[in-house]
Amino acid sequence: MSTLKLYGRAWCHLCDDLRAGLEPIAAEFGVAIEWIDIDTDPALEALYDELVPVLVLDGVELCHYRLDEARVRGALLARA
């Protein structure tokens, strides 16, 4: 089963917004969301730093900064 990986920061309001918009979509498709705080890993912080939040499914970046609902739904439908 695939997991949506949401890379962000604990203090990031855009991260909170993206997660709030993503939760009903993930529930609809029965997919888990894995929250990953980039500030706990120097490599992730270097990779994503100012791009957060970043949403990844099966190694493919779906969106960053804001939720791209159409792209997320399309990716979830394609893997079903």
C-alpha positions in Angstrom: 0.0 0.0 0.0 1.3 3.4 -0.9 1.7 6.2 1.6 1.6 9.9 1.0 4.7 11.4 2.4 4.4 15.0 3.6 7.7 16.7 4.2 7.4 19.9 6.3 8.2 21.8 9.4 6.4 21.9 12.8 6.1 25.7 12.7 5.0 26.0 9.0 1.5 27.3 8.5 1.6 26.2 4.8 2.3 22.7 6.0 -0.7 22.8 8.3 -2.9 24.0 5.5 -1.7 21.4 3.0 -2.2 18.6 5.6 -5.7 19.8 6.5 -6.7 19.8 2.8 -5.0 16.4 2.2 -6.6 14.5 5.1 -10.1 14.1 3.6 -8.6 13.0 0.2 -6.4 10.5 1.9 -9.3 9.1 3.9 -11.4 8.9 0.8 -8.8 6.8 -1.0 -7.8 4.8 2.2 -4.2 6.1 2.0 -2.0 6.9 5.0 -0.2 10.2 5.4 3.3 10.0 6.8 4.4 13.4 8.3 8.2 13.9 8.1 9.7 16.9 9.9 12.7 17.9 7.7 14.3 19.7 10.7 15.1 16.4 12.3 17.2 15.3 9.3 20.0 17.5 7.9 19.9 15.8 4.5 16.1 16.4 4.2 16.5 20.0 5.4 19.2 20.6 2.7 17.0 19.0 0.1 13.6 20.7 0.8 14.4 23.7 3.0 12.3 26.5 1.7 10.1 24.3 -0.6 8.0 22.9 2.3 5.5 21.5 2.4 6.4 18.9 -0.2 4.0 16.0 -0.9 5.4 12.8 -2.4 3.7 9.6 -3.5 5.8 6.6 -4.6 8.8 8.8 -5.0 7.1 11.3 -7.2 6.7 14.9 -6.0 3.0 15.9 -6.4 3.1 19.4 -5.1 4.8 21.9 -2.8 3.7 25.0 -1.0 0.0 24.4 -1.8 -2.2 21.4 -2.3 -2.7 20.5 -6.0 -5.9 18.5 -5.4 -6.4 17.5 -9.0 -2.8 16.1 -9.3 -3.1 14.2 -6.0 -6.5 12.7 -7.0 -5.1 11.8 -10.4 -2.0 10.1 -8.9 -4.2 8.2 -6.4 -6.6 7.1 -9.1 -3.7 5.9 -11.3 -2.3 3.7 -8.6 -5.7 2.1 -7.7 
